[in-house]
Amino acid sequence: MGLDMMLYRISKPEDIKAGEHIDYQRKNELSDKIAFEKVECSDLCETALNNSIRCFSEEKYLDLKGALRDLYLMIDPSISVETAGEYADTFRCTGSSYRNWETHQSMRTNDERARKALLSTPGSDESKELILEDTGYWQVKAKIEDGGHVGITYTCTSAYKNDYDGKYLTQKVEEVYAFRMEKVAYQRKGLNGHGWDLLPENCCFCDDYDTVKQMVEFGGLSSEFTESWEDGKTVFVPWW
């Protein structure tokens, strides 16, 4: 298992105003230096909250439930749109990957009716793949496997690499905390067993100096993390 540990100095972004509406393109341009954490599902530490600007940003999401709904309609046209939507709602994401302009999402359902409906797809008893959309630039496929598993894959098929903008894309405006992040210390792996026991939750922002100090003294974390620490300004972030 890989482990990356970072210490960030965070501050309020000077180029964002409280309550400002940030469009999707500008958010992407800013995201290398500025973190955007959704207000409704964030549990940020006090340091992050005190050094953030509360604003609104546009976000785009792959409409996986819409793709699954259309998959059922393609499998069996006698299924109503409402029933297909109900089946799609029973799926949960079990994994994702992205490489070379291809995004893959693994979905699974435990609902018996939804699983049985998948079996009515035409073809052999092997894994079955159906094309849900072909824009000429992007192709969206669904691969049906045993056990209620479906893989949804978005693939760019053009030499001109543009972001996907097909029918299986949704856009939302979300209230977020925005704060500038400057990396001041970094370590990859190197913790002992005690260090792993002290490690905060994956991808969280931790402003507890005592925890970081103990990780340095007893857990195998570099002293750079305490030497660069500034109360009220720095946060420790683990990622694995």
C-alpha positions in Angstrom: 0.0 0.0 0.0 1.4 3.4 -0.9 1.3 6.3 1.6 2.0 10.0 0.8 2.1 12.5 3.7 2.0 16.3 3.1 2.2 19.4 5.3 0.4 22.3 3.7 0.4 26.0 4.6 -3.1 27.2 3.9 -4.4 30.7 3.4 -7.4 32.6 2.1 -7.2 33.0 -1.7 -6.9 36.6 -2.7 -8.5 36.1 -6.1 -11.8 34.7 -4.8 -14.5 36.7 -3.0 -17.0 35.4 -0.4 -20.2 34.3 -2.1 -18.6 34.4 -5.6 -19.9 32.1 -8.3 -17.0 30.2 -10.0 -17.6 28.5 -13.3 -16.3 25.0 -14.1 -13.5 26.2 -16.3 -12.1 28.7 -13.8 -12.3 26.2 -11.0 -10.2 23.8 -13.0 -7.7 26.5 -13.7 -7.5 27.3 -9.9 -7.5 23.8 -8.6 -3.7 23.3 -8.8 -3.2 25.7 -6.0 -6.7 26.0 -4.4 -8.7 23.3 -2.7 -12.5 23.3 -3.0 -14.3 21.3 -0.3 -18.1 20.9 -0.4 -19.8 22.6 2.5 -22.6 19.9 2.8 -20.2 17.0 3.3 -17.0 18.5 4.6 -15.7 18.0 8.1 -12.8 20.5 8.0 -10.5 21.3 10.9 -10.6 24.7 12.5 -7.4 25.8 10.7 -8.9 25.1 7.3 -12.2 26.8 8.1 -10.5 29.9 9.5 -8.3 30.2 6.3 -11.1 29.6 3.8 -13.5 31.6 1.7 -17.1 30.4 1.4 -18.3 30.6 -2.2 -20.1 28.7 -5.0 -18.6 26.6 -7.8 -19.8 24.6 -10.8 -19.0 20.9 -10.8 -19.6 18.3 -13.5 -20.4 14.7 -12.7 -20.7 11.6 -14.9 -24.4 10.6 -14.9 -23.9 6.9 -14.1 -27.4 6.3 -13.0 -28.6 7.8 -16.3 -26.3 5.4 -18.2 -27.6 2.4 -16.2 -31.2 3.4 -16.8 -30.6 3.6 -20.5 -28.8 0.2 -20.3 -32.0 -1.4 -19.0 -34.1 0.2 -21.6 -31.7 -1.1 -24.3 -31.8 -4.6 -22.8 -35.6 -4.8 -22.7 -37.7 -2.0 -24.4 -40.7 -3.3 -22.5 -39.3 -2.0 -19.2 -40.7 1.4 -18.3 -38.5 4.4 -17.8 -39.6 4.5 -14.2 -38.7 0.9 -13.5 -35.4 1.3 -15.3 -34.7 4.3 -13.1 -35.6 2.3 -10.0 -33.2 -0.5 -11.0 -30.4 2.1 -11.7 -30.9 3.6 -8.2 -30.0 0.2 -6.6 -26.4 0.4 -7.9 -23.4 1.6 -5.9 -20.0 2.5 -7.2 -17.3 -0.1 -6.2 -14.3 1.3 -7.9 -13.0 3.8 -10.6 -10.0 4.4 -12.7 -8.8 7.0 -15.2 -6.0 6.8 -17.8 -5.3 7.9 -21.4 -8.7 9.8 -21.8 -10.7 6.8 -20.6 -12.7 6.7 -17.4 -14.0 3.5 -16.0 -16.6 3.1 -13.2 -17.4 -0.2 -11.6 -21.0 -0.5 -10.4 -22.8 -3.3 -8.5 -26.4 -4.0 -7.4 -27.6 -6.5 -4.7 -31.2 -6.0 -5.8 -32.6 -9.3 -7.1 -35.0 -7.8 -9.6 -32.3 -5.6 -11.0 -29.9 -8.5 -11.2 -32.4 -10.7 -13.0 -33.2 -8.0 -15.5 -29.5 -7.9 -16.5 -29.7 -11.5 -17.6 -32.2 -10.7 -20.3 -29.6 -9.0 -22.4 -29.1 -10.6 -25.8 -25.8 -12.4 -26.6 -23.8 -15.3 -25.2 -23.5 -16.2 -21.5 -20.1 -14.4 -21.4 -19.7 -10.8 -20.4 -21.7 -8.6 -22.6 -20.8 -5.0 -23.8 -23.2 -2.5 -25.2 -22.7 0.9 -26.7 -24.9 3.5 -24.9 -23.6 6.6 -26.7 -21.3 7.5 -29.6 -20.8 11.2 -30.2 -18.1 10.8 -32.8 -15.6 12.1 -30.2 -16.6 10.0 -27.2 -18.1 6.5 -26.7 -19.9 5.3 -23.6 -20.1 1.6 -23.1 -21.7 -0.7 -20.5 -20.2 -4.1 -19.8 -22.5 -6.5 -18.0 -20.9 -9.2 -15.9 -22.1 -11.9 -13.5 -23.2 -11.1 -10.0 -24.9 -7.8 -10.7 -21.7 -6.1 -11.8 -21.7 -3.4 -14.6 -18.8 -1.5 -15.8 -19.4 2.0 -17.4 -16.6 3.2 -19.6 -16.2 6.7 -21.1 -13.6 6.7 -23.9 -12.3 9.5 -26.1 -12.2 8.2 -29.6 -10.9 11.4 -31.3 -7.3 12.6 -31.9 -8.6 16.0 -30.7 -8.8 15.5 -26.9 -11.7 17.4 -25.5 -13.6 16.9 -22.3 -16.7 14.7 -22.5 -19.8 16.7 -23.0 -22.4 14.1 -23.9 -25.8 13.2 -22.5 -24.4 11.3 -19.5 -23.0 14.4 -17.8 -24.7 16.4 -15.1 -23.7 19.8 -13.8 -24.4 21.2 -10.3 -23.7 24.5 -8.4 -22.3 23.7 -5.0 -21.4 25.8 -2.0 -17.8 25.2 -1.1 -14.9 26.3 1.1 -12.0 27.5 -0.9 -8.4 27.8 0.4 -5.0 28.2 -1.0 -2.5 25.3 -0.4 1.3 25.5 -0.4 3.2 22.3 0.2 6.0 22.8 2.8 6.9 19.2 3.7 6.5 15.8 2.0 7.2 12.2 2.9 6.4 8.9 1.0 6.0 5.8 3.2 8.5 5.3 6.0 6.1 5.0 9.0 6.5 2.2 11.6 3.6 0.4 13.1 3.1 3.0 15.8 3.1 5.7 13.1 0.3 3.9 11.3 -1.7 3.7 14.6 -1.4 7.5 15.0 -2.2 8.3 11.3 -5.3 10.5 10.9 -8.0 9.4 8.5 -7.2 9.2 4.8 -7.3 12.5 2.9 -8.4 14.5 6.0 -6.9 17.9 7.0 -5.4 17.5 10.5 -4.3 20.5 12.5 -3.5 18.6 15.7 0.2 19.4 16.4 0.5 16.8 19.2 -0.5 14.0 16.8 2.1 15.1 14.2 4.7 15.6 17.0 4.2 12.0 18.2 4.4 10.7 14.6 7.8 12.4 14.3 9.1 11.3 17.7 7.9 7.7 17.6 6.3 6.9 14.3 8.9 7.4 11.6 7.7 10.8 10.3 10.4 13.3 9.2 11.2 16.1 11.6 10.6 18.5 8.7 6.9 18.2 9.6 7.3 19.8 13.0 10.1 22.2 12.0 7.8 23.6 9.3 4.7 23.6 11.5 2.8 26.9 12.1 -0.1 26.9 14.5 -3.2 28.1 12.8 -1.6 28.0 9.4 -0.5 24.5 8.6 -2.4 21.1 8.2 -1.2 17.6 7.9 -2.7 15.5 5.0 -2.2 11.7 4.6 -3.1 10.0 1.3 -3.1 6.3 0.5 
